[in-house]
């Protein structure tokens, strides 16, 4: 017997929830209804473009409701969880909508995740099904899903796009155009409660494996609506989704969902690689795209080679996920011809954005301010005391779309949430104009161009190597990605170890490739702090010194 999902979910206090409703932030409607509204307003408009496939709003919502009926007929029930590991294609969007409509809850895994991450997520969320592509490039996702299903006994169904092998079921068939009319009314009758979970997002957590963040229909719809307003989305919007769509930024800030809420067109592209990216922008007349700083950099470099012609339609480039260097930010408008919108957000909720009409100084050198009047922000010192504007401190936040705890993680919640305030571990300065500047981080995490790597998770795996006595994973500066992962180790007497062995071992253990260390430093003894912890500050300085060009 699996527990209903809500048992692991930390609710908002009643008085806060009442205020969020009163202020009109929580509208008590499930996510799917917003897309149905857009479809009713303009059924023949193109909603979704994915490779050769184009779906109008009518086709999109009909497919989603037909799919909702089919997955329920298969045996899935509202509140059942499904692990979703799909790339940026139409199947992702239709399946996500089918889940939102039926009350089945997607757990948003990333295409890069492997056995190590997927089995953990499958077990924690007690997923009954896994949705994967048959393969991406030469990686067989279906085989991976089979392996995960074999270790996680609650998994009953594997759903695959493309070439499906038994026992998997064809997701393409489940998501096909409807045979029977009237699905909408039947699915309407099953509409999920707006306070129930719409999806699970993954935290870029610092403690071992990622935590699960429950986003309710009410809070997530507001996240979408509030960011769509600040990003200026309208029915004329053509949004390009190239970052993995299961990530909060391209999914809902305002991303694909925001575009579908306002009746615009969402264009799905599996990679931000500039040649195809630019061709797609030109062909579909894309008006807004989102990127991490490393991608923005690649686009600027590519534009220098090919000219700006293909970008004529692009009005806004959103950049977030990791700190954008000010020098790079200053190049966006002159070189790409689009307004930069910096986005400092988190899967846990709070989204800060620069406004499209902000002065250049704000757009170029800040990470913006909260998107909602309901977002409360404190900046505090190590003792939790508020610091004045202009002084760096740790950010704490709470608000109508920032949940009050991780799913089934009571001990961790005690540390990460204080009186409902979520501490992300980011060090920020709040300027007197309210804009935030991200100065650094006090969480043990490496941000590899937007991909978050928990140092503890990597260390836990490395400790399984017999040769390792002590291990410390730290970020090393990188001009393109901001940071990459460097592993420091102290070895057992007589043992030796090289980088390739560590990487091969971690791959063998089924760890996602972006978490593999890119440099190994073997020391006789790792430096310790006064309290006996490994001195990571010293190690970060050590590797930064080794990488700095000799003068
Ligand atoms: C986004 O979400 P996550 O959950 O992958 O990562 C959140 C963390 C933040 O706590 C911060 O450490 C870092 O990523 N971060 C930034 C940043 N945007 C995110 N650090 C500096 N500057 C920025 N602009 O990364 C995310 C979610 C929604 C929208 C945008 C990004």
Boltz pocket constraint, residues with backbone or C-beta under 6 A from the ligand:
constraints:
  - pocket:
      binder: B
      contacts: [[A, 202], [A, 203], [A, 204], [A, 248], [A, 249], [A, 253], [A, 319], [A, 320], [A, 321], [A, 322], [A, 323], [A, 324], [A, 342], [A, 343], [A, 344], [A, 345], [A, 346], [A, 347], [A, 348], [A, 350], [A, 351], [A, 367], [A, 424], [A, 426], [A, 438], [A, 441], [A, 447], [A, 450], [A, 452]]
      max_distance: 6.0
